[in-house]
Amino acid sequence: MAVYTPLNTQNKETRLLLLHAGSSDEPIQCSLQVVSLHHGPQYEALSYVWGSQHSNTSIDLSGQPFRVTPNLHAALKRLRLAGSQRTLWVDAVCINQADNDEKAAQVAMMSDIYTDTSGALLWLGEEPDTPVPTVNPAQSQEVDTLLLQTDKFLADLASALDTWQDTEIGHLAADLHRSIQTPIPGPAPDNFLITRTRPHTWHGDDRDTRALLAAATDPDLTNDSIFHAFALFRLLAADHHLHTIPYLDLDPDPDPDDAQTPPTHARRAAHWLATRPWWSRIWTAQECLLPRASTLLYGPVSMPWDTVLTGLLNFQRHRDTCCAAVPGVRDMLNQPVEAARDLDELRRTRGAVSLARVLPTFRYRGATDSRDKVYALLPLVTEWYGAAPLVPDYTKPVGHVYTEAVLHIARASRSLHVLCRPPEMEEEKRMPGLPSWVMDLSQPAAAGATLDRLAGMLPLNDACGGVGVQGMEVYEDAGGAKVLAMQGVRVDALRRASAIMVGLSDAAMRDTAKWWLEVAREELGMVDGEWEGKFARMMCGDAMVIPEVGQRVAGFRRATEEDCRRVRAWVESLQAPALGDGIDGEGEIGAVSHAVKAATQMRAFIVSREGRMGLVPNMARLTFPRPDEIFLFPGGKTPVVLRDVGVRDIPGIGPTVCHTFLGDCYLHGVMDGEGMGRFAEEKQMIYIV
């Protein structure tokens, strides 16, 4: 007998998993029930990470063996009741994963499935049978490999700098050489272990008082780091000042023989819990946002999701304001706090939610099927701007799914912002066949400063003069590659390119800025009396940080003359304190340094053929015989850099000169629509492959 029978998607049919009652040592037995969401069935929806599929195990599904991943098997064992049946919705079982048509139809119903559930169960994973380290061998090996690669890169860079010693910029090369000589220390040994914990249900209200008292007084709980970690989340949710929470009371002179105290291991375990794979998967975003109520589960422990989320948000607020001086808190829970902030901001969004809103927020989360980098976010989208909603189709290649998403966002928003993307450090790992103008959602996460530039700085510009996207067409060349055709105008080209701001260290960043300054002086010092002021404005991307107390940046605004004076002072002296990773709470230096870092990270300084200064993507080059060129397009907040790749045959168009898209750029003098005056007379159709 077949496990699956066809579903009537027109009637909003889905399947529910009936988890039969049983004891912990009995095999798992289940059956499936087809229901219509129109009839309001009662069920709980499971949110979990599939995990490894190399060691799947079997459950009994309607009398037949059915393979599931170890993580799902562990979740079902925990969720099974001893005396009654439990009704669940579990994607891996309730959807016929071998039927792409059914999978697409069910994914399209995800918004209803998770909105209509009586409660979501957010499964972080099972507790370990034996103690496990918080840093696993694979992570240790990854760190060792990264350190070796960094050492080799620095050694190669030092050798290259030696060849510049006798040149006119030899003193700059010598400074940079010295700045990279400090060896990078390896990580200290980590002996902290995660062990089993006592079963407990946290409620998020006064019923937790007894458990919090036990955490403070019960000696049997001293080594239960997981229990103390949940107690920490509960105290954070109660909105206590951080210095009043014992777990956050760092001893400035700790006893090296007493490193595993409850405060120490509670912080470590809390970080471990809040960095489980569940937090970084793309599907879990909508699975915890859409339900009316959710419960976070870890092994035998449960806590209301709102309690955990509120605790993380309270921790961030206190850390960034009144409790910023509490030792150690700046290095705690950074990844889960950012995840919580993203989820909370979307949860509080009033009005329409577009794909352009959610894709940049969650694009770096992981997915087993790369198409789900787009499809998993569709249930969150409520505004399609009159266009037909994107429909999941698992028969389409991954590149086609990404291309459709980019085209939808560009056309719906009448903006090319979606084409602007973080630098791709490993271009050779870019998805084969993906058009250069489509972001590769499979690329690893970008540095925070780069994201600040894209999200905060770039929208402040108006290079297109307020003109929205016009006449965007897509063709296929003779080889089947997608070609984007738009009317644009060439405004400049590269004439000289300097070093890339790689940010190896604060000293190296200052030395790169010195190098750029020398190039600017050499190229423009005799022909442009205002070059120093323009250089200063360029260095901060003509934007300045709006600071908050603590680590966070409230946003960016256009730079004023006073801002540029401060940047110019930094540029001229190049003796300012080291560039920090964020706002340092000390006013001018913090704001300037953050703006400079956001504007310049992984960018190269250039002087254009028409004598303009600019910052271009790290891949831009003085290619032969034609250097990379700078174009303006309607809908583009900034100019973009394109590379001539020769003639391609486009059916219906014929042999046509084509370009590849390298990225957005800052070009002083054309960031506020000045270049669009040439558009009417000099516009041409540009074909980007």
MARBAKOL-662899 format. One line per 4 residues: their letters; for each residue x, y, z of C-alpha. Coordinates in steps of 0.2 Angstrom, whole numbers, plus 5000, padded with zeros to 4 digits. Each point is the difference from the previous one (the first is absolute). Example, Ala and Ser with C-alpha at 12.3 -4.5 7.8 and 13.67 -1.06 7.14 Angstrom:
BEGIN
AS	5062:4978:5039  5006:5017:4997
//
This chain:
BEGIN
MAVY	5000:5000:5000  5007:5017:4995  5004:5012:5015  4994:5015:4990
TPLN	4984:5003:4991  4997:5016:4989  4995:5016:5008  4987:5012:4994
TQNK	5010:5017:5001  4984:5009:4994  4992:4995:5016  5016:5005:5010
ETRL	5003:4982:5005  5015:4994:5009  5005:4986:5011  5002:4999:5019
LLLH	5011:4988:5009  4991:4990:5014  5014:4995:5012  4993:4985:5010
AGSS	5002:4999:5018  5015:4990:5007  5014:4999:5013  5017:5006:4997
DEPI	5008:4983:4996  4986:4995:4987  5002:5002:4981  4992:5016:4993
QCSL	4983:4996:4992  4991:5013:4990  4986:5002:4987  4995:5013:4987
QVVS	4983:5009:4999  4995:5011:4986  4991:5016:5005  4994:5016:4993
LHHG	5006:5016:5008  4983:5007:4995  4993:4989:5014  5012:5007:5014
PQYE	5009:4984:5006  5009:5001:5016  5019:4996:4999  5017:5005:5006
ALSY	5013:5005:4987  5018:4994:5002  5014:5011:4996  5017:4991:4999
VWGS	5016:4998:4990  5000:4984:4989  5019:4997:5005  5010:4987:4992
QHSN	4991:4987:4989  5015:4988:4999  4994:4990:5015  4982:5000:4999
TSID	4989:4989:5011  4983:4993:4998  4983:5003:5008  4984:4990:4997
LSGQ	4988:5011:4988  4983:4992:4997  5008:4983:5002  5015:5003:4989
PFRV	5018:5004:5004  5003:5019:4996  5018:5007:5001  5002:5016:5010
TPNL	5016:5010:5005  5007:4997:5017  4995:5018:5006  4982:4997:4995
HAAL	5000:4983:5008  5006:5008:5016  4987:5013:5000  4986:4988:4997
KRLR	5006:4989:5015  4999:5016:5011  4984:5006:4994  4991:4983:5001
LAGS	4987:4999:5014  4999:4984:5011  4981:5000:5001  4993:5009:4985
QRTL	5002:5003:4982  5009:5017:4994  4996:5008:4984  5014:5009:4991
WVDA	5005:5007:4983  5017:4995:4995  5006:5005:4983  5012:4985:4997
VCIN	4985:4988:5003  4985:5010:4996  5006:5005:4982  5005:4987:4987
QADN	5018:5006:4998  5001:4989:4984  4986:5010:4991  5006:5017:4995
DEKA	4983:5006:4995  4993:4996:5017  5015:5007:5009  4997:5016:4990
AQVA	4982:5001:5004  5002:4996:5019  5014:5013:5001  4988:5013:4993
MMSD	4988:4996:5014  5014:5002:5014  4993:5017:5005  4983:4992:5004
IYTD	5007:4984:5008  5011:5010:5013  4987:5014:5002  4986:4988:5004
TSGA	5010:4988:5012  4995:5000:5018  5018:5002:5004  5017:4997:4993
LLWL	5013:4989:5008  5018:5007:4996  5011:4986:5003  5019:5004:5003
GEEP	5005:4982:5001  5003:4986:5013  5012:5001:5014  5016:4990:4999
DTPV	5001:4982:5007  5018:5004:5005  5008:5016:5003  5005:5010:4984
PTVN	5012:5015:4998  4992:5016:4994  5013:5001:4987  5000:4984:4989
PAQS	5015:4993:4991  4993:5006:4983  5000:5018:5007  5017:4999:5007
QEVD	5007:4993:4984  4991:5015:4991  5008:5012:5011  5017:4992:4998
TLLL	4998:5000:4981  4995:5019:5000  5015:5004:5011  5012:4991:4988
QTDK	4992:5008:4984  5001:5017:5009  5019:4997:5004  5003:4996:4982
FLAD	4991:5015:4993  5009:5012:5012  5017:4992:4995  4996:5002:4982
LASA	4994:5018:5003  5016:5003:5009  5011:4993:4986  4990:5011:4987
LDTW	5003:5016:5011  5019:4997:5000  5000:5003:4981  4993:5018:5003
QDTE	5013:5005:5013  5011:5010:4987  4985:5009:4992  4992:5017:5003
IGHL	4988:4992:5012  5012:4989:5008  4997:5008:5017  4982:4995:4999
AADL	5004:4982:4995  5012:5000:5015  4987:5006:5012  4988:4987:4994
HRSI	5013:4986:5001  5003:5004:5018  4982:5000:5004  4997:4982:4995
QTPI	5015:4993:5009  4991:4997:5016  4996:4981:5001  4982:4995:5002
PGPA	4998:4989:5016  4991:4984:4999  4985:4997:5011  5002:4994:5018
PDNF	4995:4982:5004  4982:4999:5004  4995:4986:5013  4982:5006:5003
LITR	4987:4986:4997  4981:4999:4998  4993:4987:5010  4982:4993:5003
TRPH	4988:5011:5009  4985:4997:5012  4982:5000:4991  4991:5017:5003
TWHG	4986:5010:4993  5003:5019:5001  4984:5010:4999  5006:5018:4998
DDRD	4990:5006:5015  4999:4999:5019  5000:4981:5000  5019:5001:4996
TRAL	5004:5007:5017  5004:4984:5008  5011:4995:4986  5010:5016:5001
LAAA	5002:4998:5018  5006:4982:4998  5013:5007:4987  5007:5012:5013
TDPD	5000:4988:5015  4999:4981:4995  5018:4993:5000  4994:4985:4989
LTND	4998:5012:4986  5017:5007:5001  5007:4991:4985  4983:5000:4990
SIFH	5005:5014:4987  4985:4998:4989  4988:5003:5015  5010:5015:5005
AFAL	5000:5006:4982  4981:4999:4999  4999:5009:5017  5011:5014:4992
FRLL	4987:5002:4986  4986:5001:5012  5009:5013:5010  5004:5010:4985
AADH	4981:4999:4995  4996:5008:5016  5009:5016:4995  5013:5000:5014
HLHT	5015:5011:4998  5015:4989:4995  5011:5004:5015  4986:4993:5011
IPYL	5000:4983:4992  5012:4989:5008  5004:4990:4984  5007:5017:4993
DLDP	5010:5005:5015  5018:4997:4993  5014:4999:5013  5014:5012:4994
DPDP	5012:4988:5008  4994:4982:4997  5008:4986:5009  5008:4989:4986
DDAQ	4996:4984:5010  4981:5005:5001  4996:5004:4982  4984:4989:4999
TPPT	4989:5010:5012  4982:5002:4997  5001:5017:4993  5014:4995:4988
HARR	4992:4984:4994  4982:5008:4999  5007:5013:4988  5009:4987:4989
AAHW	4984:4988:5000  4989:5015:4996  5011:5004:4985  5000:4981:4995
LATR	4981:4999:5000  4998:5016:4991  5012:4995:4986  4992:4983:4996
PWWS	4997:4997:4981  4981:5004:5003  5004:5018:5001  5009:5001:4984
RIWT	4988:4991:4988  4989:5009:4988  4984:4991:5003  5000:5004:5019
AQEC	4998:5018:4997  4982:4998:4994  4997:4985:5012  5002:5011:5015
LLPR	4993:5016:4993  4983:4994:4994  4993:4990:5014  4989:5008:5014
ASTL	5010:4991:5013  5016:4990:5000  5011:4990:5012  5019:4998:4999
LYGP	5005:4982:5004  5017:4993:5004  5000:4982:5006  4990:4999:5016
VSMP	4999:5018:5002  4987:5013:4993  4997:5018:5001  4988:5012:4991
WDTV	5008:5007:4985  4994:5018:5005  5010:4998:5016  5016:4996:4990
LTGL	4997:5013:4987  4996:5013:5013  5016:4995:5010  5011:5003:4986
LNFQ	4993:5016:4995  5001:5007:5018  5018:4994:5001  5004:5010:4984
RHRD	4991:5016:5006  5008:4999:5017  5017:4996:4993  4999:5014:4987
TCCA	4994:5013:5013  5000:5001:5018  5010:4984:5003  5013:5003:4987
AVPG	5014:5000:5013  4996:4983:5007  5016:4990:4996  4999:4986:4987
VRDM	4982:5004:4994  5006:5007:4983  5007:4983:4995  4985:4990:5005
LNQP	4986:4993:4990  5003:5011:4985  4994:4988:4986  4984:4996:5009
VEAA	4997:5018:5005  5001:5005:4982  4988:4986:4995  4988:5005:5013
RDLD	5000:5018:4994  4997:4995:4982  4985:4989:5006  4993:5013:5011
ELRR	5001:5014:4988  4991:4990:4987  4987:4994:5013  4997:5019:5004
TRGA	4999:5005:4982  4983:5009:4997  4994:4999:4982  5006:4991:4985
VSLA	5015:4989:5000  5009:4998:4983  5013:4987:4994  5012:5015:4999
RVLP	4998:5002:5019  5002:4982:5005  5013:4993:4988  5015:5012:5006
TFRY	4995:4996:5018  5001:4981:4999  5010:4996:4984  5015:4994:5010
RGAT	4990:4986:5009  5003:4982:4995  4989:4989:4989  5001:4982:4995
DSRD	4993:5004:4983  5007:5016:4994  4984:5005:4992  4993:5002:5017
KVYA	5011:5015:5002  4985:5008:4991  4986:4989:5002  5001:4999:5019
LLPL	4997:5019:5001  4985:5000:4989  4988:4997:5015  5005:5016:5008
VTEW	4997:5011:4985  4983:5009:5000  5003:5013:4986  5004:4996:4982
YGAA	4997:5017:4993  4987:4995:4988  5011:4986:4992  4996:4982:5001
PLVP	5007:4992:5016  5015:4988:4997  4995:4982:5000  5012:4986:5007
DYTK	5005:4989:4986  5013:4987:5005  5003:4994:4982  5008:5017:4996
PVGH	5019:5001:5001  5007:5010:5015  5006:5014:4989  4983:5003:4992
VYTE	4992:5001:5017  5013:5014:5006  4998:5009:4983  4981:5000:5002
AVLH	5002:5007:5017  5012:5014:4995  4989:5005:4985  4984:5001:5011
IARA	5008:5011:5013  5008:5012:4987  4984:5002:4990  4988:5001:5015
SRSL	5011:5013:5009  5006:5009:4984  5017:4999:5008  5016:4992:4996
HVLC	5005:4999:5018  4998:4981:4999  5014:4999:4988  5012:5007:5012
RPPE	5008:4987:5011  5014:4996:5012  5017:4996:4992  5002:4982:4995
MEEE	5017:4996:5007  5000:4983:4991  4994:5004:4983  5006:4983:4993
KRMP	4987:4992:5012  4986:5011:4993  4986:4989:4994  5004:4994:4982
GLPS	4988:5008:4987  4993:5013:5012  4999:5017:4991  5012:5012:5007
WVMD	4986:5012:5004  4991:4987:5011  5006:4999:5018  5006:4983:5005
LSQP	4990:4995:5015  5011:4985:5004  5015:5012:5004  5006:5001:5018
AAAG	4995:5015:5011  5008:5016:4997  5009:5011:5013  4989:5011:5010
ATLD	5008:5016:4993  4996:4995:4983  4982:4997:5004  4999:5017:5009
RLAG	5005:5008:4983  4987:4991:4990  4986:5002:5013  5004:5017:5007
MLPL	5011:5010:4989  4995:4995:4982  4982:5006:5002  5005:5017:5004
NDAC	5007:5003:4983  4989:5005:4984  5012:4997:4985  4985:4997:4989
GGVG	4992:5017:5005  4984:4992:5006  4996:4991:4984  4994:4982:5003
VQGM	5004:4984:4990  4995:5002:4982  4998:4987:4986  5009:4985:5008
EVYE	5000:4985:4989  5008:4983:5001  5006:4990:4985  5010:4984:4998
DAGG	5016:4999:4990  5004:4986:4988  5007:4990:5015  4984:5002:5010
AKVL	5007:5012:5013  4988:5014:5006  5004:5017:4994  4994:5016:5008
AMQG	4996:5014:4989  4998:5018:5006  5002:5017:4994  5015:5009:5008
VRVD	5014:5013:4997  5019:4998:5002  5006:5013:5011  5019:4996:5003
ALRR	5013:4986:5000  5014:4995:5011  5017:5008:4997  5009:4995:5016
ASAI	4996:4988:5013  5009:4999:5017  5000:4986:5014  4985:4992:5007
MVGL	4995:5004:5018  5001:4982:5006  4999:5005:5019  5013:4987:5006
SDAA	5003:5011:5015  4996:5017:5006  5018:5005:4996  4999:4993:4982
MRDT	4984:5009:4997  5009:5017:5005  5015:4995:4989  4988:4997:4985
AKWW	4992:5017:5003  5017:5008:4999  5004:4991:4984  4983:5006:4993
LEVA	5004:5018:5005  5017:4999:4991  4992:4994:4984  4987:5014:5001
REEL	5013:5013:5004  5010:4994:4985  4986:4999:4988  4990:5016:5005
GMVD	5011:5011:5011  5005:5011:4986  4984:5001:4990  4986:5000:5014
GEWE	5001:5013:5014  4986:4991:5009  5006:4983:4999  5004:4998:5019
GKFA	4982:5004:5004  4993:4988:4987  5011:4987:5006  4994:5002:5018
RMMC	4982:4999:4994  5003:4985:4990  5009:4991:5014  4984:5000:5010
GDAM	4989:4997:4985  4992:5017:5003  4991:4993:5015  5001:5000:5018
VIPE	4995:4988:5014  4985:5005:5011  5007:4992:5016  4991:4992:5015
VGQR	5009:4997:5017  5008:4983:4999  5004:4989:4985  4985:5003:4988
VAGF	4999:5013:4986  4983:5008:5000  5002:5004:4981  5009:5011:4988
RRAT	4997:5018:4994  5008:5011:4986  5017:5007:5006  5000:5019:5004
EEDC	5014:5012:4997  5005:4997:5019  5000:4981:4997  5012:5002:4986
RRVR	5011:5012:5010  5001:4986:5013  5004:4987:4987  5012:5012:4992
AWVE	5009:5002:5016  5001:4981:5002  5007:4998:4982  5013:5014:5002
SLQA	5007:4994:5016  4997:4981:4998  5004:4999:5018  4982:4997:5007
PALG	4997:4986:5011  4998:4983:4992  4984:4997:4990  4988:4991:5011
DGID	4987:4987:4995  4986:5011:5005  4995:5016:5009  5012:5001:5015
GEGE	4989:5012:5010  5013:5014:4999  4992:5012:4988  5009:5006:4985
IGAV	5014:4987:4998  4987:4986:5001  4988:5007:4987  5014:5005:4988
SHAV	5009:4983:5001  4984:4990:4998  4995:5010:4985  5017:4998:4992
KAAT	5001:4982:5003  4982:4997:4993  5004:5010:4984  5017:4993:4996
QMRA	5000:4982:5006  5004:4988:4985  5000:5015:4988  5014:5007:4989
FIVS	5004:5018:4998  5000:5007:4982  5003:5015:4990  4989:5001:4985
REGR	5004:5005:4982  4991:5017:5003  5009:5003:5016  4988:4994:5013
MGLV	5004:4990:5016  4990:4985:5004  4998:4984:5010  4997:4984:4989
PNMA	4997:4982:5003  5015:4989:5004  4998:4991:4983  5002:5016:4990
RLTF	5016:5001:4989  5009:5010:4987  4997:4987:4987  5007:5000:4983
PRPD	4996:5006:4987  4985:5009:5009  5000:5003:5018  4985:4997:5010
EIFL	4987:5013:4998  4987:5010:5011  4982:5001:4995  4984:5008:5006
FPGG	4983:4992:4998  4983:5006:5005  4996:4992:5016  5018:5000:5006
KTPV	5004:5009:5016  5018:4999:4996  5010:4998:4984  5005:4982:4996
VLRD	5016:4993:4993  4999:4989:4984  5013:4990:4990  5000:4998:4981
VGVR	5000:4982:4996  4998:5001:4982  4987:4996:4987  4986:4986:5004
DIPG	4987:4994:4988  4983:5004:5007  4985:4992:4991  4989:5014:4993
IGPT	5013:5013:5003  5015:4993:4991  5019:5002:5004  5001:5013:5015
VCHT	5013:5007:5011  4997:4993:5018  5006:5004:5017  5002:4991:5017
FLGD	4994:5009:5016  5013:5003:5013  4990:5010:5013  4995:5017:5006
CYLH	5013:5014:5003  5003:5017:5007  5005:5013:4987  5002:5017:5007
GVMD	4990:5013:4990  4986:4988:4993  4992:4994:5016  4985:5012:5000
GEGM	4994:4999:4982  5013:5011:4992  5004:4987:4987  4982:4997:4994
GRFA	5001:5017:4990  5009:4990:4987  4987:4986:5000  4987:5007:4987
EEKQ	5014:5002:4987  5012:4987:5004  4990:4985:5006  5002:4983:4992
MIYI	4994:4983:5003  5012:4991:5011  5000:4981:5000  5007:4991:5016
V	5003:4982:5000
//
